[in-house]
Amino acid sequence: MKLPLPPQSPLILPDFTFGVATAAFQIEGASHDKGRVPSIWDTFCDTPGKVFNGDNGHIACDHFNRMDADLDLIQSLQFDAYRFSVAWPRVQSAPGKWNPIGMDFYDRLVDGLLTRGIKPHVTLYHWDLPQFFEDTGGWLNRDIVPRFVDYADKVTRRLGDRVTAYATLNEPWCSAYLGYRWGIHAPGKTSDADGFLAMHHLLLAHGSAIPVMRENAPAAAHGIVLNFTPAYPATDSAADQRAAAQCDDENSHCFASAVFAGRYPTSVQERHPDWWPEFPEEDLAIISTPLDFLGVNFYTRQVVRATSDIDFEPVPQPQAEHTDIGWEIYPDALTHVLTDLHTRYTLPPIYITENGAAGADSINEQDQVIDDQRCRYYASHLNAVDRAMMAGVNIKGYFAWSLMDNFEWAEGYNKRFGIVYVDYVSQRRLPKQSALMFKDFLTERQ
């Protein structure tokens, strides 16, 4: 299957970055090896009923022990860049104590990418907070801010300008809302007020770390990765349109507006005054420290309707096509997100840092992994990126999620997002149709 893009698409130009992405907890395994200590996700996995099938990250894709072969795989697929995360509990074993074996692993990972001509894009925090910090309050304790800055300092000082780009946080919405507000993700807290307080401390940690990261790696780009699931009104009624705007403010612009405009949306504060955190006004200036890039993660949209002047609910779209995880396929929403952000804020360059689909993949008698839906998903969403660029949005790269099947958080190993199939028993990797589609496109582009 070919990747159909317009002949003049800017995505075809060689200076547009194409990469694949992973996260440490989802692929590394070796969770008890070489000085790594438990994270909140290890604890969450050990809590009955929290993760599908009781799955955990003890082995995952065994990437910690198979790194060189996995980097060879990325190179063989012709990708320009690799976005990965550093496991905080692998490099810090206790407050004030650092693990040289963990640091060495990421040293070798970065050098291995550079040797293969692949640009390293590093995410510092992809949800695996060391459990010893959660034991003292985690993201609810303002003291986590200097702790994160210390961690960011140690990693960026070690890896330096060998890294092309550093992101402080991946999807703080997930960490704050899913982790502390609704209990769907680690650490499994269920308090609306805690969710908003965690949000603020995450963003404050981000803004506080950026100047230190820049000093340590002045030639690298420094930014943040935010996820967007835009809300569409169920009807044209004023109430539903208001509901969609309220939903976007709470789920997207609480984060984007704080980072790029130095303020939180007033609509959210007015709707949730009892849950809203108190903090020094100067925090917002720190949170809105200028950035070199914005990472945009996108998978789907949501449709909402008003249930009152201040409340809304999702409206299922049974007539639409959905991925295996149940998310609607609606590529126009990606164009909408990108152009809307471009209109609302003065933005640095954008990278699409995650985009992909969970699929009910099958392997045929010829040992081919058939994932037609994922191929169509990528083609339609890359065309959505092309339309946004044609409309003037400054987009520098696109990372497919994910390089390989892996631990999908609360879904365990039940859902497969990879462009490479993983047999979790043998740890065999097998490129799917979608991987071969990317390889053909990237080979022709060179």
C-alpha positions in Angstrom: 0.0 0.0 0.0 1.3 3.4 -1.0 1.1 6.5 1.2 -0.9 8.9 -1.0 0.1 12.6 -0.5 -0.4 15.5 -2.9 2.6 15.9 -5.3 3.5 19.3 -3.8 3.0 18.3 -0.2 5.6 19.8 2.2 5.7 16.5 3.9 7.6 15.1 1.0 10.5 17.6 1.5 13.6 16.1 3.0 13.8 18.6 5.9 10.4 17.4 7.2 11.1 14.9 10.0 9.5 11.5 10.1 9.9 9.5 13.2 8.5 6.8 15.4 7.7 7.1 19.1 7.7 4.9 22.3 7.7 5.4 26.0 10.0 3.8 28.6 7.4 2.0 30.8 5.6 0.6 27.8 8.6 -1.1 26.2 11.7 -1.3 28.4 10.9 -4.1 30.8 13.8 -5.0 33.2 11.7 -3.3 35.9 13.6 -4.8 38.7 17.1 -4.8 37.1 20.2 -2.7 37.3 19.1 -0.4 40.0 15.7 0.6 38.6 13.2 1.2 41.5 9.3 1.0 41.4 7.3 3.7 39.7 3.6 4.6 40.3 2.8 2.4 37.3 4.4 -0.6 38.9 2.3 0.0 42.0 -0.8 0.5 39.9 -0.3 -2.7 37.9 0.0 -4.6 41.2 -3.4 -3.2 42.4 -6.1 -5.8 41.5 -8.6 -4.6 38.9 -6.7 -1.6 37.7 -5.0 -3.0 34.5 -6.5 -5.5 32.0 -5.6 -9.1 32.8 -3.4 -8.0 35.6 -0.7 -7.1 33.0 2.5 -5.2 34.0 5.7 -3.8 32.6 8.1 -6.3 34.1 9.1 -7.6 30.7 7.1 -5.6 28.1 9.1 -5.6 24.9 12.3 -6.3 26.7 13.8 -3.2 25.0 16.3 -2.7 27.8 18.0 -5.9 26.7 17.2 -5.6 23.0 18.0 -1.9 22.4 20.6 -2.4 19.6 18.3 -4.7 17.6 15.4 -2.2 18.0 17.6 0.7 16.8 18.6 -1.4 13.8 14.9 -1.9 13.2 14.2 1.8 13.2 17.1 2.4 10.8 15.9 -0.4 8.5 12.5 1.3 8.2 14.2 4.5 7.1 12.9 6.8 9.8 14.7 10.1 10.5 14.1 10.3 14.2 13.1 8.4 17.3 11.1 9.8 20.2 11.6 7.9 23.4 11.3 8.7 27.1 13.7 8.4 30.0 12.4 6.3 32.9 12.8 8.5 35.9 12.9 5.5 38.3 15.7 4.0 36.2 18.0 7.0 36.6 17.1 8.1 40.1 16.9 5.4 42.8 16.1 7.5 45.8 15.9 11.3 46.7 19.4 12.7 46.0 20.7 9.3 44.7 21.3 8.6 41.0 21.8 5.3 39.2 24.8 5.3 36.9 23.7 2.1 35.2 20.4 3.8 34.2 22.2 6.9 32.9 24.6 4.7 31.0 21.7 3.0 29.2 20.4 6.3 27.8 23.9 7.4 26.9 24.2 4.2 24.8 20.7 4.7 23.4 21.5 8.3 22.2 24.9 7.3 20.8 23.3 4.3 19.1 20.8 6.5 17.3 23.4 9.0 16.2 25.6 6.2 14.9 22.7 5.1 12.8 21.9 8.6 11.5 18.7 8.9 13.6 17.8 12.1 15.5 17.1 11.5 19.2 13.9 13.2 20.6 13.8 12.8 24.3 10.7 13.0 26.6 11.7 13.4 30.3 8.4 12.5 31.9 6.1 9.9 30.3 4.1 9.1 33.5 6.4 6.9 35.4 6.9 8.9 38.6 9.2 7.1 41.1 7.0 5.7 43.8 9.1 7.2 46.5 8.0 10.6 45.3 4.3 9.6 45.2 4.7 8.4 48.8 5.3 12.0 49.8 2.4 13.4 47.7 3.6 13.1 44.1 2.2 15.8 41.8 0.0 17.0 44.7 3.0 18.2 46.6 4.6 21.4 45.4 8.0 20.1 46.4 7.8 17.8 43.3 8.7 20.9 41.2 12.3 21.3 42.4 12.6 17.5 42.3 11.6 17.4 38.6 14.0 20.3 37.9 16.8 18.4 39.5 15.9 15.3 37.4 15.8 17.4 34.2 19.1 19.0 35.1 20.8 15.6 35.6 19.5 14.1 32.3 20.1 17.1 30.1 23.5 17.6 31.6 24.4 14.0 30.8 22.9 13.8 27.3 23.5 17.4 26.3 23.4 18.6 22.7 23.6 15.1 21.3 19.8 15.2 21.6 17.9 17.0 18.9 14.9 17.9 21.1 13.8 17.6 24.7 10.2 17.6 25.9 9.6 18.1 29.6 6.2 16.3 29.9 4.1 14.0 27.8 0.4 14.7 28.0 0.1 16.3 31.4 -3.7 16.0 30.9 -3.4 12.3 31.3 -1.1 12.5 34.4 -3.4 15.0 36.1 -6.9 14.0 35.1 -6.6 10.3 34.4 -4.2 9.8 37.3 -5.4 12.1 40.1 -8.9 13.2 39.1 -10.6 10.1 37.7 -8.3 7.2 38.9 -8.1 5.5 35.5 -4.3 5.8 35.4 -1.6 5.7 38.1 -1.6 6.6 40.9 -5.3 6.0 40.8 -6.5 9.0 42.8 -10.1 10.2 42.5 -10.6 13.8 43.4 -11.5 16.7 41.1 -9.6 19.1 43.2 -6.5 16.9 43.2 -6.7 16.7 39.4 -6.5 20.4 39.0 -3.8 20.8 41.6 -1.7 18.1 39.9 -2.2 19.9 36.6 -0.8 23.1 38.0 2.2 21.4 39.6 3.0 19.5 36.4 2.9 22.7 34.3 4.9 24.6 37.0 7.5 21.9 36.9 7.7 22.1 33.1 8.2 25.9 33.1 10.7 25.7 35.9 12.8 23.1 34.2 13.1 24.8 30.8 15.8 27.4 31.7 18.0 24.7 33.3 17.6 22.4 30.2 18.5 25.2 27.9 21.7 26.0 29.8 22.7 22.3 29.7 21.8 21.8 26.0 21.8 25.1 24.3 21.8 23.6 20.8 18.8 21.4 21.4 15.2 22.4 21.1 13.1 22.4 24.3 9.3 22.1 24.6 6.3 20.2 25.9 4.0 17.6 24.5 0.2 18.2 24.9 -2.6 15.9 23.8 -5.7 17.2 22.0 -9.1 15.6 21.6 -11.2 18.4 20.2 -14.9 18.6 21.1 -17.6 19.0 18.5 -21.2 20.0 19.4 -23.8 17.3 18.9 -26.2 19.8 17.4 -26.1 23.4 16.1 -27.9 24.6 19.3 -26.3 27.4 21.3 -26.2 25.1 24.3 -24.3 22.3 22.6 -21.8 24.8 21.0 -21.2 26.3 24.5 -20.7 22.7 25.8 -18.1 22.0 23.2 -16.3 25.2 24.0 -16.4 24.4 27.7 -15.1 20.9 27.0 -12.2 22.2 25.0 -11.3 24.8 27.6 -11.2 22.1 30.3 -9.4 19.4 28.4 -7.2 21.4 26.0 -6.8 25.0 26.8 -6.2 24.6 30.5 -2.9 23.4 29.3 -2.3 25.2 26.1 -3.5 28.6 27.3 -1.4 28.3 30.5 1.7 27.4 28.5 1.3 29.9 25.6 -0.8 32.7 27.0 0.1 32.7 30.7 -3.4 32.2 31.9 -6.0 29.5 32.6 -9.4 29.7 30.9 -11.8 31.7 33.0 -14.7 29.4 32.0 -13.1 26.5 33.8 -12.4 28.5 37.0 -16.0 29.7 37.0 -17.5 26.3 36.5 -15.3 24.6 39.1 -14.5 27.3 41.8 -14.5 24.7 44.6 -11.9 22.6 42.8 -9.6 25.3 41.5 -6.2 25.4 43.2 -4.7 28.4 44.9 -1.2 29.4 43.8 1.1 32.5 43.5 0.3 34.7 40.5 4.0 34.5 39.4 3.6 30.8 38.7 1.9 31.6 35.4 4.9 33.6 34.2 7.0 30.5 34.9 4.6 28.1 33.2 4.5 30.3 30.1 8.3 30.4 29.6 8.9 30.6 25.9 9.5 27.3 24.1 11.2 26.1 21.0 8.5 23.7 19.9 5.1 22.3 20.8 4.5 18.6 20.5 0.9 17.7 19.5 -0.5 14.3 20.2 -3.8 13.5 18.4 -5.9 10.3 18.0 -9.6 11.2 17.8 -12.3 13.7 18.5 -15.3 13.7 20.9 -18.8 14.9 20.4 -20.6 16.4 23.3 -24.0 17.8 24.2 -25.1 20.1 27.0 -26.8 18.6 30.1 -27.0 22.0 31.9 -25.5 25.4 31.6 -22.2 24.1 33.0 -22.2 20.4 32.3 -21.9 18.3 29.2 -21.7 14.6 28.3 -20.2 12.6 25.4 -22.4 11.5 22.5 -21.4 8.2 20.9 -21.1 8.1 17.1 -22.1 4.5 16.2 -22.3 5.2 12.5 -18.6 6.2 12.3 -15.6 4.0 11.8 -13.7 3.2 15.0 -10.3 1.7 15.9 -9.9 -1.4 18.0 -9.8 0.7 21.2 -13.1 2.3 20.3 -11.9 5.7 19.1 -13.6 7.3 16.2 -11.5 7.9 13.1 -12.0 11.6 12.1 -8.9 13.0 10.5 -10.5 16.4 9.8 -10.3 17.0 13.5 -6.5 17.0 13.3 -6.5 19.8 10.7 -9.0 21.6 13.0 -6.8 21.3 16.1 -3.7 22.5 14.3 -5.3 25.5 12.6 -7.2 26.4 15.8 -4.0 26.4 17.9 -2.3 28.5 15.2 -5.1 31.0 15.3 -5.4 31.2 19.1 -1.8 31.4 20.1 1.6 32.6 19.1 3.2 29.2 18.7 6.7 27.9 18.2 7.1 25.2 15.5 5.0 22.1 16.0 5.8 18.5 15.8 3.1 15.9 15.6 4.6 13.8 18.4 2.0 11.0 18.5 -0.6 9.8 16.0 -1.7 6.3 15.4 -4.4 3.6 15.8 -5.0 0.5 17.8 -5.8 -2.3 15.3 -7.2 -5.9 15.4 -4.2 -7.0 13.4 -3.9 -10.5 11.8 -1.0 -12.6 10.6 -1.6 -14.5 7.3 0.0 -17.8 6.2 2.9 -15.8 4.5 3.8 -14.3 7.9 2.5 -10.9 6.9 0.8 -8.7 9.4 -2.3 -7.2 7.8 -3.3 -3.8 9.2 -5.3 -2.1 6.4 -7.2 0.1 8.8 -4.0 1.5 10.3 -2.6 2.2 6.9 -5.7 4.1 5.9 -5.6 5.9 9.3 -2.0 7.1 8.7 -2.7 8.1 5.1 -5.8 10.2 6.0 -4.1 11.9 9.0 -0.9 12.8 7.1 -3.2 14.4 4.5 -4.8 16.3 7.4 -1.4 17.5 8.4 -0.7 18.5 4.9 -3.9 20.6 4.8 -2.9 22.4 8.0 0.5 23.2 6.6 -1.0 24.5 3.5 -3.2 26.8 5.7 0.0 28.3 7.2 0.7 26.1 10.3 4.4 25.7 10.9 4.8 21.9 11.4 8.3 20.4 11.3 7.8 16.7 11.8 5.5 13.7 12.4 6.0 10.8 14.7 3.9 7.6 14.3 2.7 6.0 17.5 4.1 3.5 18.0 7.2 1.8 16.8 6.0 -1.5 18.1 3.1 -3.1 20.1 3.6 -2.5 23.8 2.0 -2.1 27.2 -1.0 0.1 26.6 -1.4 1.4 30.2 -4.8 0.4 31.7 -5.5 -1.8 28.6 -2.4 -3.9 29.3 -1.3 -5.9 26.3 -4.9 -6.1 25.0 -4.5 -3.3 22.4 -1.8 -3.0 19.7 -0.7 0.4 18.4 2.6 -0.7 16.8 3.6 -0.5 13.2 5.7 -3.5 14.2 4.1 -6.6 15.6 5.5 -8.0 18.9 5.1 -11.6 20.0 5.3 -11.1 23.7 6.4 -14.7 24.4 9.2 -15.0 21.9 9.9 -11.2 21.6 9.9 -11.5 17.9 9.4 -8.3 16.0 7.5 -8.4 12.6 6.9 -5.2 10.6 3.3 -4.8 9.7 1.9 -3.4 6.4 1.9 0.1 7.9 5.7 -0.1 8.6 6.4 -1.3 5.1 4.2 1.5 3.8 6.3 4.1 5.7 9.5 2.4 4.6 8.5 2.6 0.9 7.5 6.2 1.2 10.7 7.3 3.1 12.9 5.4 0.7 11.4 7.1 -2.3 11.6 10.5 -0.6 15.4 10.3 -0.2 
